[in-house]
Amino acid sequence: MIENTEHIIQQIVSQYGTSKDKAIPVLQAVQKEFNYLPDDVLKKVCDLTGISYSRIIGVSTFYSQFRFIPAGKHLIKVCVGTACHVKGAMQVYDAFSRYLKLNPEHDTDKDGLFTLKQVACLGCCTIAPAVQIDEVTYGKVGQNDIAEILNNFLSKATEKYVEQKSWIRNSKLQGEIRLGLGSCCIASGSEDVREALMDGLKATGIHTQVKQVSCVGMCHQVPLLEVKDKNDSVTFYSKVAPQDVKNILLKHFEPANFVDKLKNNLFQKLDRLYLDNQVSSPDKCYLDVSEKPVQDFMKKQVHIATELKGVLNPIDIDEYKQKGGFEALQKCLDEYSPEEIIEMIKQSGLRGRGGAGFPTGEKWEAVYNRQSNIKYIICNGDEGDPGAFMDRMLLESFPYRIIEGMTIAAYATGATKGYFYIRAEYRLAVKRIREALAECEKHGFIGDNILNSKTSLQIEIFEGAGAFVCGEETALIASMEGKRGMPHMRPPFPAQQGFNGYPTLVNNVETFANISWIIRNGANAFNKIGTSSGKGTKVFALAGKIARGGLIEVPMGITIREIVEEIGGGIQGNKKFKAVQIGGPSGGCIPASLAETPVDYQFLNEIGAMMGSGGLVVLDETDCVIDIAKYFLSFTQNQSCGKCVYCRVGTKHILNILEKISSGKANMDDLKKLAELSFQVKKGSMCGLGKSAPNPVITTLKYFMEEYEAHISGTCPAKKCKELIMYSINEKCIGCTRCAQYCPSGAIEFNPYEKHNIDIEKCIKCDICKQVCPNEAVEKI
Amino acid sequence: MIRIKINNIFIEVPDGTMLLKAAEQLGIEIPTLCYLKDFIPSSSCMVCVVEDKYSGKFLPACSALAQTGMIIETDNDEVKKLRKNAVELLLSEHVGDCEAPCKRACPAHTNIPAINRFLAKGDFKNAAKILHKTKHGCAECAAPCEKVCRRKNIDAAVSIMQLQEFIFSQKDFKEIPSSSKSQRIAKLKFNSSYGKMRDNEKPEFLKEPENANARTEPKEIQSGFTADEAVAEAKRCLHCDCRKADICKLRLLAEKFEACQRIFELTERNDVSKIIYPENVIYEPQKCIKCGICIQITEKTEEIAFTFIGRGFKVKIGVPFTDKISKALRKTAKECVDSCPTGALAFYKS
């Protein structure tokens, strides 16, 4: 081994320590350094840490983040989350694969520049289909954009890295400009808008404050700019492009001095003269908040976990304090005993927001009641559901609120050591939490003797390594202990024997985000919102074929119709509303006919779905439910830890039967077998993943039986299942040759000014011809 | 103490008692497959599933703890169906023959691979013991055994007929008592079989036979095989049979539940592979049910232990970094083979 390599490994090991439970962070650091995990490096890690060869292989092969063959210089991650899936993510993946000339055995191009990978969910559902190359996210990617994206990326990658300017708060400034900078906003170009803003301010000499704010939730309108002028009147601009920025600035603010004013006027006129098409009027982007769509989007929402959304600067601790932050913590430490807090949380009726909905107060009480010198508290941010990004948004936007909730929970349960378990893909969330933790430590909100009390809490971040099953609390703890993330039977519950065998409280991100509100406003205020079985609100990631997608927080008991039609503005493009997929891979498809169902734990369970963690993907008539069921099953099948036979082998068979159905090769016996097996897997699996994995099948069988039968007789009513459709060009063809130019398989002959034809033998059904045809001449039959 | 009800009988057990233990105290037997006393239950096979009528949940009795108020039913129809399906799911990914094709084809059901193993060692007496049952000898038979011999896919079938003739011709053959062991075991009806040998599997099958040469022809055709020739020919046997055919828990349960191997069929079966470990151990991953007992055993004492590799449906058990195989199973071979619930780990020269 090269000496240098050994030195690097030594450094990594000395940074993380040699204990077995550091296996995952060490492997992550090693992979970051070497870009994969070479055998000799792994062996060296073992030699230095005392972790056995068997263990290192067992652990590293469990998590999908780790690679054993070299990766390309850049990693292309195509999101195949639900929202991206329904918007054609697989076609995008195939297009990248074709462009880079990859095959199933090789995921890296021959120059070693790009490695292509499917990832579970990037959490950018509103800009689906999304692709992330290294740290850069691209949204609404089309099959024809591949070359452009790669070129754009390469040109960005060569640019010198610019140190991010720190935005200083200055109370003397007049007015402010607010810009959402969540991951999806950035993917939609917010970062470019921010740069344009900074340049614009410099050029005009305008003194105002640009503030990055928490996610506004109106992801369908981003980049969204909120301008508060010196008279405090607020104007919104939506879908802002960098070239719009300067004019927006000039509309609301006076340039600094007379010379600047003149200069600007002159330049502006010159700009108009020469670059007419590039300068736009600010009115183009003007978003009237009194306008009905915006009103509708906001009207039915109640903000508890997302309180002050679009207002708070995520990492500005002073502002958080000014707006009532840490008041709840102070109150708890000063006025309430742990028992009183637990009682209050019980009274509030808050249930776990991670999916299963276990009463939070009871969970706290169980940890509180255990006698132990050491207790742990874990914030579960291993959001892995495809089609869900609530936890990411909350972590990115409201880090202090979550830390405050956690600290209160620590005081109430007696925990002194805390962890944030966050998916490694959520880079920005990890970064913000890290910054926020440092700030809190500085201000005495965490650490020893919090706010001069006897309570102490140290918090660290643990980055997950890519395993959906680690959302299950016992699996999560196993992975934190440096093991394979396999769940075990409960009891013992984490509250009894959790992390390292000590009592441990595991709560979801959103659950913690509710705590400070409950303390400040009282249990009754929270209890009043919602239904008998579900109190308070639920944050949903609304995505799919919806006019206005985004992050919404709604009171429990709101109906699906209200969410889809009123908040979401109905279906995109005049299509018919078919169903909503709620709860991700554990949830189910609820047909439009049941749209009056109130969203809460009990009602959703009754109709066979599940609250889940909050993914809400809307489907229209062009979505095939068998395709959706197949999609979820391939996800859960791929994510099964492999412990119990029903999940490991059973889900594989369910998927096989679904594939048979979608290819038109199944018969009625297969349908019967599918239904039976689904119920058996539900009953016979050990943990929540397996027990809920068949839900997408069970609900679609229940509500869309006729669609299954149609597939058996050889047709896919939604014209989605590749094996059951053919592409053909009709009489509307104007002979423009676009389809022939774009067809990647040469199935369309170049035939200018004449009707084109598709060679069915060569057609790979990639859908490009249909997408590029200007005259709707390509149809699926 | 915790009070629960099992099959309508109340019982009090200490906190932390597994349902399996609680049932045992009442004399209620719950079938198990991956569970082994003194090991951490892996709860992977779900054969020990029981129903808790109180919560409506189905629980693996090997790891579920007794909880106040439980109303356990250990053998209702749903539980039985879940057990049977669990075994069937395991069988759906199980690739291997319980019994060798030759044995199954033989009208007298002679354990031909076992005979070959004795012959290969030069132990003609024990070979004769097994053959003794076949009173009428093989002379009249049309030799279906050779027709189905898997070695035929590689070069030519093993000369089973001539080998039997060789044994019959041993002068003390008549005096040898027939093997009592094979008579004691009732013939099991359940048989796993995996169909045709694939081209890429041929090298795997050739790992066991010591003789990779073509069929041995006796020098003197009239007098049949000499002792040396018989040994050489017996060494050509591929040993398709499962070395634990009579004690494999998976097979015994399949027999008991009348399971059907083909009820769940994968689009494509896995390839047969055979890994030879030190101490005479053969590991056939396609027979493994991934319970991880061998991991627990080897972790304690071996320099290189078994581990799970990968995850989910593709998970397999193996040793890390392939070059270390020779360091595994040095001390624990017998314990691993004895504890493995299936034929995945076996002594191949038995």
Interface residues (C-beta under 8 A of the other chain):
Chain A: D39 L42 K43 S52 Y53 S54 R55 I56 I57 G58 T61 F62 A467 R484 H488 M489 P491 P492 Q637 N638 Q639 S640 C641 G642 K643 C644 V645 Y646 R648 V649 G650 T651 K652 H653 N656 E659 L677 Q680 K683 G684 M686
Chain B: S42 S43 S44 C45 M46 V49 F58 L59 P60 S63 A64 L65 Q67 E78 K81 L82 N85 A86 L89 L90 S92 E93 F264 L266 T267 I289 K290 I295 T298 E299 I304 A305 F306 T307 F308 I309 G310 R311 G312 F313 K314 V315 V319 P320 F321 K324
